[in-house]
Amino acid sequence: MAPSCFEVILVGFILVLPFLYEMSRTFRYYFKFLLYYGYVMINSITLLPIMMLHPWNVKNFVLASSVCSCLTNFLGVRWELKGREHLEQERACIIVANHQSSLDIMGMFQIWPIMEKCTVVAKKELFYAWPFGLAAWLCGLIFIDRMNSEKARSVINTATDHIKDKKIKLWIFPEGTRHNTGHIHPFKKGAFHVAISSQLPILPVVFSSYYFMSSQEKRFDSGQVIITALPPISTEGLSTDDIEHLMQKTRNVMMEVFHATSREVQFSSTAVAS
């Protein structure tokens, strides 16, 4: 039987795929993100029946991370963790981390088994990105309306008692929007309001620069990321009058580590290349 036109086109595409991947930076950029999103979506579908047995359980995130973390090898991204001891302690705290790309989720997958009990605050629009949004909801992810700060604060405050009781870490990106610009941008106050009102410590987590990636240049090369968990910053005895100081203190220590680790991975990358 002669092959169909579709089969011929498919075989031709498969044959030319390695050439396009090596020769076209733009193709490689979109291909890696397609692989990334596709893999996460497929695994979300696969894991849904298991997650439904334990709905809204943050330990479902550990299951998801164990399945998805291996994808990083195909993306060519290596992750190194510093300050592991701060993440593995069983305690409730507010994790604040810089936000550079959707690739941050892949970094979180690397450390979720260490944190074990951790959930995340995310914009409500993410819930509608099914099946991922549904899987995230079953994992106990907290969705908020960023356009309604009063309602968002109420949702988080409601969750705080449960977080303290179960010793769950609450992960918040205080910059709000992703910025892969080589800087840590100004913080919003929400995470610090929650930390002070609940008297929970702030645990800063810093991702070094994604120097190997650029949405403007359509570039997604191989690279290394250092994730640094810093010592917790106490909020004991602080009031809302201390928010600005706490916010600036946290951002300052994170910026120092961000620039130091970013230089380290870029120097390492340059040394390997030469």
GUNUBA-23729 format. One record per residue (C-alpha): residue number from 1; residue in three letters; x, y, z. Coordinates in steps of 0.05 Angstrom, whole numbers, plus 5000, padded with zeros to 4 digits. Example, Ala and Ser with C-alpha at 12.3 -4.5 7.8 and 13.67 -1.06 7.14 Angstrom:
% GUNUBA-23729
<atom nr="1" rest="ala" px="5246" py="4910" pz="5156"/>
<atom nr="2" rest="ser" px="5273" py="4979" pz="5143"/>
% end
This chain:
% GUNUBA-23729
<atom nr="1" rest="met" px="5000" py="5000" pz="5000"/>
<atom nr="2" rest="ala" px="5028" py="5068" pz="4980"/>
<atom nr="3" rest="pro" px="5038" py="5118" pz="5037"/>
<atom nr="4" rest="ser" px="4987" py="5173" pz="5042"/>
<atom nr="5" rest="cys" px="5004" py="5246" pz="5031"/>
<atom nr="6" rest="phe" px="4998" py="5258" pz="5106"/>
<atom nr="7" rest="glu" px="5047" py="5203" pz="5122"/>
<atom nr="8" rest="val" px="5097" py="5230" pz="5072"/>
<atom nr="9" rest="ile" px="5091" py="5300" pz="5102"/>
<atom nr="10" rest="leu" px="5098" py="5272" pz="5173"/>
<atom nr="11" rest="val" px="5161" py="5232" pz="5156"/>
<atom nr="12" rest="gly" px="5190" py="5293" pz="5121"/>
<atom nr="13" rest="phe" px="5176" py="5336" pz="5182"/>
<atom nr="14" rest="ile" px="5209" py="5285" pz="5229"/>
<atom nr="15" rest="leu" px="5270" py="5282" pz="5184"/>
<atom nr="16" rest="val" px="5278" py="5358" pz="5181"/>
<atom nr="17" rest="leu" px="5262" py="5369" pz="5255"/>
<atom nr="18" rest="pro" px="5334" py="5359" pz="5281"/>
<atom nr="19" rest="phe" px="5360" py="5407" pz="5228"/>
<atom nr="20" rest="leu" px="5310" py="5461" pz="5246"/>
<atom nr="21" rest="tyr" px="5325" py="5451" pz="5321"/>
<atom nr="22" rest="glu" px="5400" py="5460" pz="5311"/>
<atom nr="23" rest="met" px="5398" py="5515" pz="5259"/>
<atom nr="24" rest="ser" px="5339" py="5559" pz="5279"/>
<atom nr="25" rest="arg" px="5341" py="5595" pz="5346"/>
<atom nr="26" rest="thr" px="5268" py="5616" pz="5339"/>
<atom nr="27" rest="phe" px="5245" py="5545" pz="5323"/>
<atom nr="28" rest="arg" px="5283" py="5518" pz="5383"/>
<atom nr="29" rest="tyr" px="5251" py="5571" pz="5428"/>
<atom nr="30" rest="tyr" px="5180" py="5553" pz="5408"/>
<atom nr="31" rest="phe" px="5194" py="5479" pz="5405"/>
<atom nr="32" rest="lys" px="5220" py="5477" pz="5477"/>
<atom nr="33" rest="phe" px="5161" py="5516" pz="5504"/>
<atom nr="34" rest="leu" px="5113" py="5471" pz="5464"/>
<atom nr="35" rest="leu" px="5147" py="5410" pz="5494"/>
<atom nr="36" rest="tyr" px="5144" py="5442" pz="5563"/>
<atom nr="37" rest="tyr" px="5071" py="5461" pz="5562"/>
<atom nr="38" rest="gly" px="5050" py="5398" pz="5526"/>
<atom nr="39" rest="tyr" px="5085" py="5352" pz="5575"/>
<atom nr="40" rest="val" px="5055" py="5388" pz="5635"/>
<atom nr="41" rest="met" px="4985" py="5386" pz="5605"/>
<atom nr="42" rest="ile" px="4989" py="5312" pz="5588"/>
<atom nr="43" rest="asn" px="5013" py="5295" pz="5658"/>
<atom nr="44" rest="ser" px="4958" py="5338" pz="5688"/>
<atom nr="45" rest="ile" px="4907" py="5295" pz="5651"/>
<atom nr="46" rest="thr" px="4943" py="5231" pz="5672"/>
<atom nr="47" rest="leu" px="4946" py="5251" pz="5746"/>
<atom nr="48" rest="leu" px="4875" py="5278" pz="5753"/>
<atom nr="49" rest="pro" px="4844" py="5211" pz="5774"/>
<atom nr="50" rest="ile" px="4897" py="5202" pz="5829"/>
<atom nr="51" rest="met" px="4890" py="5274" pz="5853"/>
<atom nr="52" rest="met" px="4814" py="5267" pz="5857"/>
<atom nr="53" rest="leu" px="4825" py="5214" pz="5911"/>
<atom nr="54" rest="his" px="4856" py="5267" pz="5955"/>
<atom nr="55" rest="pro" px="4826" py="5333" pz="5931"/>
<atom nr="56" rest="trp" px="4856" py="5400" pz="5955"/>
<atom nr="57" rest="asn" px="4915" py="5364" pz="5986"/>
<atom nr="58" rest="val" px="4980" py="5402" pz="5978"/>
<atom nr="59" rest="lys" px="5019" py="5337" pz="5976"/>
<atom nr="60" rest="asn" px="4990" py="5326" pz="5907"/>
<atom nr="61" rest="phe" px="5042" py="5377" pz="5885"/>
<atom nr="62" rest="val" px="5097" py="5329" pz="5906"/>
<atom nr="63" rest="leu" px="5066" py="5276" pz="5861"/>
<atom nr="64" rest="ala" px="5062" py="5324" pz="5803"/>
<atom nr="65" rest="ser" px="5133" py="5348" pz="5813"/>
<atom nr="66" rest="ser" px="5161" py="5278" pz="5814"/>
<atom nr="67" rest="val" px="5130" py="5264" pz="5746"/>
<atom nr="68" rest="cys" px="5146" py="5331" pz="5713"/>
<atom nr="69" rest="ser" px="5215" py="5348" pz="5741"/>
<atom nr="70" rest="cys" px="5251" py="5301" pz="5692"/>
<atom nr="71" rest="leu" px="5230" py="5344" pz="5634"/>
<atom nr="72" rest="thr" px="5284" py="5394" pz="5652"/>
<atom nr="73" rest="asn" px="5336" py="5346" pz="5621"/>
<atom nr="74" rest="phe" px="5302" py="5354" pz="5553"/>
<atom nr="75" rest="leu" px="5299" py="5429" pz="5561"/>
<atom nr="76" rest="gly" px="5373" py="5432" pz="5576"/>
<atom nr="77" rest="val" px="5365" py="5469" pz="5642"/>
<atom nr="78" rest="arg" px="5406" py="5447" pz="5703"/>
<atom nr="79" rest="trp" px="5383" py="5468" pz="5773"/>
<atom nr="80" rest="glu" px="5427" py="5475" pz="5835"/>
<atom nr="81" rest="leu" px="5397" py="5487" pz="5904"/>
<atom nr="82" rest="lys" px="5432" py="5525" pz="5959"/>
<atom nr="83" rest="gly" px="5403" py="5533" pz="6030"/>
<atom nr="84" rest="arg" px="5365" py="5467" pz="6027"/>
<atom nr="85" rest="glu" px="5362" py="5466" pz="6104"/>
<atom nr="86" rest="his" px="5315" py="5526" pz="6104"/>
<atom nr="87" rest="leu" px="5264" py="5491" pz="6058"/>
<atom nr="88" rest="glu" px="5263" py="5423" pz="6090"/>
<atom nr="89" rest="gln" px="5242" py="5446" pz="6159"/>
<atom nr="90" rest="glu" px="5169" py="5430" pz="6173"/>
<atom nr="91" rest="arg" px="5139" py="5498" pz="6189"/>
<atom nr="92" rest="ala" px="5089" py="5547" pz="6163"/>
<atom nr="93" rest="cys" px="5120" py="5608" pz="6129"/>
<atom nr="94" rest="ile" px="5111" py="5656" pz="6072"/>
<atom nr="95" rest="ile" px="5159" py="5641" pz="6015"/>
<atom nr="96" rest="val" px="5173" py="5702" pz="5971"/>
<atom nr="97" rest="ala" px="5209" py="5689" pz="5905"/>
<atom nr="98" rest="asn" px="5229" py="5729" pz="5844"/>
<atom nr="99" rest="his" px="5187" py="5715" pz="5782"/>
<atom nr="100" rest="gln" px="5222" py="5713" pz="5714"/>
<atom nr="101" rest="ser" px="5184" py="5664" pz="5670"/>
<atom nr="102" rest="ser" px="5134" py="5607" pz="5669"/>
<atom nr="103" rest="leu" px="5198" py="5565" pz="5674"/>
<atom nr="104" rest="asp" px="5197" py="5582" pz="5748"/>
<atom nr="105" rest="ile" px="5147" py="5526" pz="5756"/>
<atom nr="106" rest="met" px="5199" py="5476" pz="5730"/>
<atom nr="107" rest="gly" px="5247" py="5502" pz="5783"/>
<atom nr="108" rest="met" px="5194" py="5493" pz="5836"/>
<atom nr="109" rest="phe" px="5183" py="5422" pz="5813"/>
<atom nr="110" rest="gln" px="5257" py="5409" pz="5830"/>
<atom nr="111" rest="ile" px="5248" py="5429" pz="5903"/>
<atom nr="112" rest="trp" px="5176" py="5410" pz="5919"/>
<atom nr="113" rest="pro" px="5195" py="5342" pz="5949"/>
<atom nr="114" rest="ile" px="5242" py="5380" pz="5996"/>
<atom nr="115" rest="met" px="5188" py="5430" pz="6017"/>
<atom nr="116" rest="glu" px="5137" py="5373" pz="6018"/>
<atom nr="117" rest="lys" px="5078" py="5416" pz="6042"/>
<atom nr="118" rest="cys" px="5074" py="5479" pz="6000"/>
<atom nr="119" rest="thr" px="5020" py="5515" pz="5961"/>
<atom nr="120" rest="val" px="5022" py="5575" pz="5916"/>
<atom nr="121" rest="val" px="4983" py="5639" pz="5906"/>
<atom nr="122" rest="ala" px="4966" py="5649" pz="5831"/>
<atom nr="123" rest="lys" px="4921" py="5693" pz="5788"/>
<atom nr="124" rest="lys" px="4851" py="5664" pz="5779"/>
<atom nr="125" rest="glu" px="4859" py="5663" pz="5703"/>
<atom nr="126" rest="leu" px="4907" py="5604" pz="5710"/>
<atom nr="127" rest="phe" px="4849" py="5561" pz="5736"/>
<atom nr="128" rest="tyr" px="4817" py="5564" pz="5667"/>
<atom nr="129" rest="ala" px="4879" py="5535" pz="5633"/>
<atom nr="130" rest="trp" px="4851" py="5465" pz="5637"/>
<atom nr="131" rest="pro" px="4873" py="5411" pz="5650"/>
<atom nr="132" rest="phe" px="4931" py="5444" pz="5686"/>
<atom nr="133" rest="gly" px="4886" py="5493" pz="5722"/>
<atom nr="134" rest="leu" px="4841" py="5437" pz="5748"/>
<atom nr="135" rest="ala" px="4901" py="5396" pz="5771"/>
<atom nr="136" rest="ala" px="4929" py="5456" pz="5807"/>
<atom nr="137" rest="trp" px="4862" py="5468" pz="5841"/>
<atom nr="138" rest="leu" px="4862" py="5395" pz="5865"/>
<atom nr="139" rest="cys" px="4932" py="5407" pz="5893"/>
<atom nr="140" rest="gly" px="4905" py="5463" pz="5936"/>
<atom nr="141" rest="leu" px="4932" py="5522" pz="5897"/>
<atom nr="142" rest="ile" px="4902" py="5588" pz="5919"/>
<atom nr="143" rest="phe" px="4872" py="5629" pz="5862"/>
<atom nr="144" rest="ile" px="4861" py="5703" pz="5871"/>
<atom nr="145" rest="asp" px="4832" py="5761" pz="5832"/>
<atom nr="146" rest="arg" px="4891" py="5809" pz="5823"/>
<atom nr="147" rest="met" px="4844" py="5864" pz="5800"/>
<atom nr="148" rest="asn" px="4807" py="5862" pz="5867"/>
<atom nr="149" rest="ser" px="4859" py="5870" pz="5922"/>
<atom nr="150" rest="glu" px="4808" py="5869" pz="5978"/>
<atom nr="151" rest="lys" px="4778" py="5803" pz="5955"/>
<atom nr="152" rest="ala" px="4847" py="5774" pz="5942"/>
<atom nr="153" rest="arg" px="4870" py="5792" pz="6013"/>
<atom nr="154" rest="ser" px="4807" py="5761" pz="6041"/>
<atom nr="155" rest="val" px="4819" py="5695" pz="6004"/>
<atom nr="156" rest="ile" px="4891" py="5691" pz="6029"/>
<atom nr="157" rest="asn" px="4872" py="5710" pz="6100"/>
<atom nr="158" rest="thr" px="4820" py="5655" pz="6101"/>
<atom nr="159" rest="ala" px="4872" py="5604" pz="6079"/>
<atom nr="160" rest="thr" px="4923" py="5628" pz="6131"/>
<atom nr="161" rest="asp" px="4892" py="5592" pz="6190"/>
<atom nr="162" rest="his" px="4894" py="5526" pz="6152"/>
<atom nr="163" rest="ile" px="4966" py="5539" pz="6131"/>
<atom nr="164" rest="lys" px="4989" py="5552" pz="6202"/>
<atom nr="165" rest="asp" px="4951" py="5492" pz="6230"/>
<atom nr="166" rest="lys" px="4979" py="5443" pz="6178"/>
<atom nr="167" rest="lys" px="5049" py="5475" pz="6176"/>
<atom nr="168" rest="ile" px="5044" py="5490" pz="6102"/>
<atom nr="169" rest="lys" px="5090" py="5538" pz="6065"/>
<atom nr="170" rest="leu" px="5054" py="5591" pz="6024"/>
<atom nr="171" rest="trp" px="5092" py="5612" pz="5960"/>
<atom nr="172" rest="ile" px="5080" py="5682" pz="5934"/>
<atom nr="173" rest="phe" px="5113" py="5720" pz="5877"/>
<atom nr="174" rest="pro" px="5114" py="5791" pz="5906"/>
<atom nr="175" rest="glu" px="5133" py="5823" pz="5839"/>
<atom nr="176" rest="gly" px="5066" py="5800" pz="5812"/>
<atom nr="177" rest="thr" px="5083" py="5799" pz="5738"/>
<atom nr="178" rest="arg" px="5140" py="5759" pz="5706"/>
<atom nr="179" rest="his" px="5202" py="5801" pz="5689"/>
<atom nr="180" rest="asn" px="5261" py="5766" pz="5656"/>
<atom nr="181" rest="thr" px="5302" py="5830" pz="5653"/>
<atom nr="182" rest="gly" px="5361" py="5813" pz="5697"/>
<atom nr="183" rest="his" px="5332" py="5852" pz="5756"/>
<atom nr="184" rest="ile" px="5285" py="5840" pz="5815"/>
<atom nr="185" rest="his" px="5229" py="5890" pz="5806"/>
<atom nr="186" rest="pro" px="5192" py="5928" pz="5862"/>
<atom nr="187" rest="phe" px="5149" py="5885" pz="5907"/>
<atom nr="188" rest="lys" px="5075" py="5890" pz="5921"/>
<atom nr="189" rest="lys" px="5054" py="5891" pz="5994"/>
<atom nr="190" rest="gly" px="5006" py="5831" pz="5995"/>
<atom nr="191" rest="ala" px="5056" py="5777" pz="6017"/>
<atom nr="192" rest="phe" px="5082" py="5822" pz="6073"/>
<atom nr="193" rest="his" px="5012" py="5840" pz="6097"/>
<atom nr="194" rest="val" px="4998" py="5765" pz="6104"/>
<atom nr="195" rest="ala" px="5064" py="5750" pz="6139"/>
<atom nr="196" rest="ile" px="5055" py="5805" pz="6191"/>
<atom nr="197" rest="ser" px="4981" py="5793" pz="6203"/>
<atom nr="198" rest="ser" px="4993" py="5719" pz="6213"/>
<atom nr="199" rest="gln" px="5061" py="5730" pz="6248"/>
<atom nr="200" rest="leu" px="5093" py="5680" pz="6201"/>
<atom nr="201" rest="pro" px="5166" py="5687" pz="6179"/>
<atom nr="202" rest="ile" px="5186" py="5708" pz="6109"/>
<atom nr="203" rest="leu" px="5229" py="5657" pz="6073"/>
<atom nr="204" rest="pro" px="5263" py="5688" pz="6012"/>
<atom nr="205" rest="val" px="5278" py="5643" pz="5952"/>
<atom nr="206" rest="val" px="5320" py="5670" pz="5895"/>
<atom nr="207" rest="phe" px="5325" py="5643" pz="5824"/>
<atom nr="208" rest="ser" px="5389" py="5666" pz="5789"/>
<atom nr="209" rest="ser" px="5381" py="5701" pz="5722"/>
<atom nr="210" rest="tyr" px="5354" py="5662" pz="5662"/>
<atom nr="211" rest="tyr" px="5411" py="5688" pz="5620"/>
<atom nr="212" rest="phe" px="5399" py="5632" pz="5569"/>
<atom nr="213" rest="met" px="5329" py="5654" pz="5553"/>
<atom nr="214" rest="ser" px="5299" py="5716" pz="5519"/>
<atom nr="215" rest="ser" px="5228" py="5725" pz="5494"/>
<atom nr="216" rest="gln" px="5249" py="5786" pz="5455"/>
<atom nr="217" rest="glu" px="5305" py="5749" pz="5418"/>
<atom nr="218" rest="lys" px="5264" py="5684" pz="5416"/>
<atom nr="219" rest="arg" px="5322" py="5648" pz="5449"/>
<atom nr="220" rest="phe" px="5319" py="5587" pz="5495"/>
<atom nr="221" rest="asp" px="5388" py="5555" pz="5500"/>
<atom nr="222" rest="ser" px="5416" py="5507" pz="5551"/>
<atom nr="223" rest="gly" px="5436" py="5536" pz="5618"/>
<atom nr="224" rest="gln" px="5442" py="5532" pz="5693"/>
<atom nr="225" rest="val" px="5399" py="5562" pz="5748"/>
<atom nr="226" rest="ile" px="5418" py="5568" pz="5821"/>
<atom nr="227" rest="ile" px="5359" py="5568" pz="5870"/>
<atom nr="228" rest="thr" px="5379" py="5598" pz="5937"/>
<atom nr="229" rest="ala" px="5335" py="5592" pz="5999"/>
<atom nr="230" rest="leu" px="5355" py="5645" pz="6049"/>
<atom nr="231" rest="pro" px="5348" py="5644" pz="6125"/>
<atom nr="232" rest="pro" px="5277" py="5663" pz="6148"/>
<atom nr="233" rest="ile" px="5262" py="5735" pz="6167"/>
<atom nr="234" rest="ser" px="5221" py="5740" pz="6230"/>
<atom nr="235" rest="thr" px="5157" py="5781" pz="6233"/>
<atom nr="236" rest="glu" px="5146" py="5769" pz="6307"/>
<atom nr="237" rest="gly" px="5121" py="5833" pz="6340"/>
<atom nr="238" rest="leu" px="5116" py="5872" pz="6275"/>
<atom nr="239" rest="ser" px="5055" py="5913" pz="6256"/>
<atom nr="240" rest="thr" px="5028" py="5941" pz="6191"/>
<atom nr="241" rest="asp" px="5071" py="6002" pz="6203"/>
<atom nr="242" rest="asp" px="5132" py="5957" pz="6190"/>
<atom nr="243" rest="ile" px="5110" py="5932" pz="6122"/>
<atom nr="244" rest="glu" px="5152" py="5980" pz="6081"/>
<atom nr="245" rest="his" px="5215" py="5965" pz="6121"/>
<atom nr="246" rest="leu" px="5203" py="5890" pz="6118"/>
<atom nr="247" rest="met" px="5190" py="5893" pz="6044"/>
<atom nr="248" rest="gln" px="5253" py="5933" pz="6029"/>
<atom nr="249" rest="lys" px="5296" py="5890" pz="6075"/>
<atom nr="250" rest="thr" px="5272" py="5827" pz="6040"/>
<atom nr="251" rest="arg" px="5283" py="5856" pz="5970"/>
<atom nr="252" rest="asn" px="5352" py="5880" pz="5988"/>
<atom nr="253" rest="val" px="5378" py="5812" pz="6011"/>
<atom nr="254" rest="met" px="5345" py="5779" pz="5951"/>
<atom nr="255" rest="met" px="5377" py="5828" pz="5902"/>
<atom nr="256" rest="glu" px="5445" py="5816" pz="5932"/>
<atom nr="257" rest="val" px="5439" py="5741" pz="5924"/>
<atom nr="258" rest="phe" px="5407" py="5748" pz="5855"/>
<atom nr="259" rest="his" px="5465" py="5787" pz="5826"/>
<atom nr="260" rest="ala" px="5518" py="5743" pz="5860"/>
<atom nr="261" rest="thr" px="5488" py="5677" pz="5835"/>
<atom nr="262" rest="ser" px="5473" py="5706" pz="5766"/>
<atom nr="263" rest="arg" px="5546" py="5724" pz="5759"/>
<atom nr="264" rest="glu" px="5565" py="5655" pz="5782"/>
<atom nr="265" rest="val" px="5523" py="5617" pz="5731"/>
<atom nr="266" rest="gln" px="5542" py="5663" pz="5674"/>
<atom nr="267" rest="phe" px="5616" py="5657" pz="5691"/>
<atom nr="268" rest="ser" px="5608" py="5581" pz="5694"/>
<atom nr="269" rest="ser" px="5572" py="5581" pz="5627"/>
<atom nr="270" rest="thr" px="5627" py="5624" pz="5595"/>
<atom nr="271" rest="ala" px="5682" py="5579" pz="5624"/>
<atom nr="272" rest="val" px="5649" py="5517" pz="5595"/>
<atom nr="273" rest="ala" px="5639" py="5549" pz="5527"/>
<atom nr="274" rest="ser" px="5712" py="5569" pz="5523"/>
% end
